[in-house]
Amino acid sequence: MSKIFFSKKGVDMARLIKVDKNGTKYWEGRTTCDRCEGRGWYAIGVNNGQLVPSHIDQAVCWKCGGAGAVIGKWKEYTPEHEAKLEKARQRRRAKQEAEAEKVRAQVEAERAEREAREEAERIAEEERIKAEKAISQYIGEIGEKIDLEVICDHTAWYERKNFRGYGTETVYIHTFKDDAGNKLVWKTTATIGHWSEDGYESYNEGDRVRLKGTIKEHSEYKDEKQTVLTRCRIK
């Protein structure tokens, strides 16, 4: 890189320190300040094509103290040694690029493996759910009363306009399964639970209860056969 030398009273301020075995010259002297680019003051921006001086320290560059130059050291290579250094730099860049490409390939392979594993898990889960849904069959006849032990499966809810004409009410969709895996559904505004010494406790998934009710209809939801009940009681 070329340097700007400053002279004082006709004397060159650059001083040759030494020359090594490769012919490289080591210099010391006054060089252009790389912070203010030789202006002696520091700009913080550009306005209408003009540099805007800093408002700190009256814009005087703290590195060169306003002189526009600093004392520095630099090397001057021979053309042969510069070519040798450039080859070494190219080898380092090639090595770094190869290592970076290796890392990218590894990351890509891990990503592809992860996506393949997630896709296989998703397909397996879909097949499991599909097989589980295929187990459920209709039970009884419409209008028939039932009394059997079931397992609490899931409870969902939604809000709807109150039939009394004001406000909203919560509708619960309680689902159960019998020992054969048949799905039973009860839609009601009542929660399901029981009273204990600690107060009212809701039933949880997996609890076994005795369910009494009337078969309202046979329906199908997301490819799963369901027996819909009404006027139910739980013990």
KAVENBEL-V237765 format. One record per helix or strand. SS is the DSSP state (h for helix, s for strand). FROM is the first residue (numbers start at 1). TO is the last residue. If there is no record, write none. Layout:
BEGIN
{{SS	FROM	TO} {SS	FROM	TO}}
END
This chain:
BEGIN
{{s	7	8} {s	11	12} {s	15	19} {s	25	32} {s	41	41} {s	43	47} {s	50	53} {h	56	59} {s	60	60} {s	69	76} {h	79	135} {s	145	161} {s	168	177} {s	183	188} {s	193	196} {s	199	202} {s	208	221} {s	224	234}}
END
